[in-house]
Amino acid sequence: MPEAMLERVKTQPKKKSEFLRVLKQLSYNKMAMLGLVIFVTELILVLLAPLIAPYNYTAMDTAAIREAPSLTHWFGTDDLGRDILSRILYGGRFSLTMGIFSIMISATYGAVIGSIAGYFGGRVDNVIMRLLDIIQSLPGMLLTIVISTVLGAGYLNTILALSVNGIPGQARMLRAQMMKNRGAEYVEAAQSINCSKARIIASHLFPNSFSPLIVQMTMGVANMILMASSLSFIGLGVQPPQPEWGAMLSGARQFIRSSPHMVIFPGLAIAITILALNLMGDGLRDALDPKLKK
């Protein structure tokens, strides 16, 4: 008898990891994989910027001011004779990390706030939602500009300003999922054995509610990069001489007719990054949908 039971156990198929299942589902979406390849390639390029950049991003060549793309300067030079390709590679470090770090901070605080509001409901939920309504009553970009103005320009202050703006959306997303799942049987089972509320939220509700949050975070990185570039464009983000894609666009706008390459290449860097992240987000949304499991 024990041998027969052991044989049945051996023949039972192993349960696949959810992470591997999502990756497999994502691999079926060619556009999502294209977005993933582009974004990963960008990350590798900006991380290796000190090794692969042809020039230092501060090096000025007074003999090649606003030079068009050539074999010497593939993307041309700016109004100070600095190599645009090198500045885009180094600038990606600021643009990409601002988008990633700000969405991670906003998602962390949003997850905590949304979990509390969604699980407890009632007055707690009402108070939290009204506070979020106050924050969201201001247009997102205006709120970010106000916070950035109060904190001051700079890399870290820009990340904080972007993070505050992203918290309400993340909190509302997780709250909706928590309210949907808090009546599930596994929650009732956890309550029946006297699990603490913190453990129910952290160990049972959150793992079963965070899938839509992943999609929103992926899309949110693209939005944060665009907002960070906008802040730098108006002088509230990363400050010169540090390169940042939005700041590069701001410095090149007066030369858009005479030297359009100064605007085209930083603009393409922003557009390609946002496109790649949106493609990834669409693919993740489909991969995490249980109705589309294969």
C-alpha positions in Angstrom: 0.0 0.0 0.0 2.7 2.6 0.8 4.5 1.7 -2.4 1.3 2.3 -4.4 0.8 5.7 -2.7 4.4 6.6 -3.3 4.0 5.7 -7.0 0.9 8.0 -7.3 2.8 10.8 -5.7 5.6 10.4 -8.2 3.2 10.4 -11.2 1.4 13.5 -10.1 2.4 16.5 -12.2 4.3 19.2 -10.3 2.5 22.5 -9.8 4.1 25.1 -12.0 5.4 28.3 -10.4 3.1 31.3 -11.0 6.1 33.4 -12.0 7.1 30.9 -14.7 3.6 30.7 -15.9 3.4 34.4 -16.3 6.7 34.4 -18.2 5.5 31.7 -20.5 2.2 33.5 -21.1 4.2 36.7 -21.7 6.4 35.0 -24.2 3.4 34.3 -26.5 2.9 38.1 -26.9 5.5 39.2 -29.4 4.9 42.9 -28.9 5.3 42.6 -25.1 8.6 40.7 -25.7 9.7 43.4 -28.1 9.0 46.0 -25.4 10.9 43.9 -22.8 13.9 43.5 -25.0 14.0 47.2 -25.8 13.8 48.2 -22.1 16.3 45.7 -20.9 18.7 46.8 -23.7 18.3 50.4 -22.5 19.0 49.4 -18.9 22.2 47.6 -20.0 23.3 50.5 -22.2 22.9 53.2 -19.4 24.6 50.9 -16.8 27.6 50.5 -19.1 27.6 54.2 -20.1 31.1 54.8 -18.6 32.5 52.0 -20.7 30.7 52.5 -24.0 30.1 56.3 -24.2 32.5 57.7 -26.8 33.1 60.9 -24.8 32.6 62.3 -21.3 29.2 63.9 -21.1 30.8 67.2 -19.9 33.6 67.3 -22.6 33.2 70.3 -24.9 34.6 70.5 -28.4 34.5 74.1 -29.4 35.4 73.2 -33.0 32.3 71.1 -33.4 29.5 73.2 -31.8 26.0 72.1 -33.0 27.6 69.7 -35.5 25.2 67.4 -37.3 25.4 63.6 -36.9 28.7 62.2 -38.3 31.1 59.4 -37.9 32.9 61.4 -35.1 29.7 62.2 -33.3 27.0 59.7 -34.2 24.1 61.8 -32.8 25.9 65.2 -33.3 26.8 67.8 -30.7 24.9 70.4 -28.7 25.3 74.1 -28.5 28.4 73.7 -26.2 30.0 71.0 -28.4 29.2 68.1 -26.1 28.5 64.7 -27.7 24.8 64.0 -27.7 25.1 60.2 -27.7 27.2 60.3 -24.6 24.8 62.6 -22.9 21.8 60.4 -23.8 23.6 57.3 -22.4 24.4 59.1 -19.1 21.1 60.9 -19.1 19.3 57.6 -19.2 20.7 56.9 -15.8 18.7 59.8 -14.4 15.6 59.4 -16.4 15.1 55.7 -16.0 16.1 55.5 -12.3 13.8 58.5 -11.5 10.9 56.6 -13.1 11.7 53.3 -11.4 12.5 54.6 -7.9 9.5 56.9 -7.8 7.0 54.2 -8.8 8.6 51.8 -6.3 8.2 54.3 -3.5 4.6 55.3 -4.5 3.7 51.6 -4.9 5.0 50.7 -1.4 3.1 53.4 0.4 0.1 53.0 -1.8 0.0 49.2 -1.1 0.1 49.9 2.7 -2.6 52.5 2.5 -4.8 50.5 0.1 -4.5 47.3 2.1 -5.6 49.0 5.3 -8.5 50.8 3.6 -9.6 47.7 1.7 -9.4 45.2 4.6 -11.0 47.3 7.4 -13.5 49.3 5.4 -16.0 51.4 7.2 -14.8 54.6 8.8 -11.1 53.8 8.2 -11.8 53.4 4.5 -13.9 56.5 4.4 -11.2 58.7 6.1 -8.4 57.4 3.9 -10.4 57.7 0.7 -11.4 61.3 1.5 -7.7 62.2 2.0 -6.9 60.6 -1.3 -9.7 62.6 -2.9 -8.1 65.8 -1.6 -4.8 64.8 -3.1 -6.3 63.8 -6.4 -8.4 66.9 -6.7 -5.3 68.7 -8.0 -4.1 67.8 -11.5 -1.2 65.4 -11.2 1.3 67.5 -13.0 0.3 70.6 -11.1 0.7 68.7 -7.8 4.1 67.5 -8.8 5.2 71.0 -9.8 4.1 72.4 -6.5 5.9 69.7 -4.4 9.0 70.0 -6.5 9.0 73.8 -6.1 8.6 73.5 -2.3 11.3 70.8 -2.0 13.6 72.4 -4.6 15.1 71.2 -7.9 17.3 68.1 -7.9 17.4 64.4 -8.5 16.2 63.1 -5.1 13.6 65.9 -4.7 12.2 65.1 -8.1 11.8 61.4 -7.1 10.0 62.4 -3.9 7.7 64.8 -5.8 6.8 62.1 -8.3 6.3 59.5 -5.6 3.7 61.6 -3.7 1.7 62.1 -6.9 1.6 58.3 -7.6 0.5 57.1 -4.2 -3.3 57.7 -4.6 -3.6 55.7 -7.8 -1.7 52.7 -6.4 -3.7 52.8 -3.1 -7.0 52.9 -4.9 -6.0 50.0 -7.2 -5.0 47.7 -4.2 -8.0 48.8 -2.1 -10.4 47.7 -4.9 -8.7 44.2 -5.1 -8.7 43.9 -1.3 -12.4 44.6 -1.0 -13.0 42.1 -3.8 -11.0 39.3 -2.0 -11.6 39.9 1.7 -14.7 37.8 1.6 -12.9 34.8 0.1 -12.9 31.4 1.7 -9.2 31.5 2.5 -9.6 34.7 4.4 -12.4 33.2 6.5 -10.3 30.1 7.1 -7.4 32.3 8.3 -9.8 34.2 10.6 -11.2 30.9 12.0 -7.7 29.9 13.3 -7.2 33.4 14.9 -4.7 34.7 12.4 -3.8 38.3 13.2 -5.2 41.0 10.9 -1.7 42.0 9.8 -0.9 38.4 8.9 -4.1 38.0 7.0 -3.3 41.1 5.0 0.3 40.4 4.4 0.2 36.6 3.9 -3.2 36.0 2.3 -4.9 39.1 0.9 -1.9 40.9 -0.6 -0.4 38.0 -2.6 -3.8 37.4 -4.1 -4.4 41.1 -4.9 -1.2 42.5 -6.2 -1.4 41.3 -9.9 -3.2 44.4 -11.2 -0.7 46.5 -9.2 2.2 45.0 -11.2 0.6 46.1 -14.4 -0.1 49.6 -13.1 3.5 49.9 -11.9 4.8 49.0 -15.3 2.6 51.6 -16.9 3.4 54.0 -14.1 7.2 53.9 -14.8 6.5 55.2 -18.3 4.3 58.0 -16.9 6.9 58.9 -14.2 9.7 59.1 -16.8 7.5 61.4 -18.9 6.7 63.6 -15.9 10.3 63.7 -14.7 11.3 64.8 -18.2 8.6 67.5 -18.1 9.9 68.8 -14.7 13.4 68.9 -16.1 12.1 70.7 -19.2 10.8 73.6 -17.1 13.8 73.6 -14.9 12.6 71.8 -11.8 14.2 68.4 -12.3 17.8 67.4 -12.7 20.0 70.5 -13.0 22.8 71.2 -15.5 25.5 70.1 -16.1 23.9 66.7 -15.3 22.4 65.3 -18.5 18.7 64.3 -18.4 16.5 63.7 -21.4 14.0 66.4 -20.5 16.7 68.9 -19.7 18.4 68.1 -23.0 15.1 68.9 -24.8 14.7 72.1 -22.8 18.3 73.3 -23.7 17.8 72.4 -27.4 14.3 74.0 -28.0 15.8 77.3 -29.2 17.8 75.4 -31.9 15.0 73.2 -33.2 15.1 74.8 -36.6 18.8 75.2 -37.2 19.9 72.0 -35.4 16.9 69.6 -35.2 19.2 66.7 -34.2 19.5 68.2 -30.8 15.8 67.7 -30.2 15.2 64.5 -32.2 17.5 62.1 -30.4 16.6 63.0 -26.8 12.9 63.0 -27.9 13.3 59.6 -29.5 14.9 58.2 -26.3 11.9 59.2 -24.3 9.4 58.0 -26.9 11.0 54.6 -27.4 11.2 54.0 -23.6 7.6 54.9 -23.0 6.5 52.7 -25.9 8.5 49.8 -24.7 7.0 50.1 -21.2 3.5 50.4 -22.5 4.0 47.3 -24.6 5.3 45.4 -21.5 2.3 46.6 -19.5 -0.2 45.4 -22.1 1.5 42.1 -22.2 1.6 41.7 -18.4 -2.1 42.6 -18.2 -2.9 39.7 -20.5 -0.4 37.3 -18.9 -1.9 37.9 -15.4 -5.4 37.5 -16.6 -6.6 34.0 -15.4 -9.0 33.7 -18.3 -6.1 33.6 -20.8 -4.1 30.9 -19.1 -2.6 28.3 -21.5 
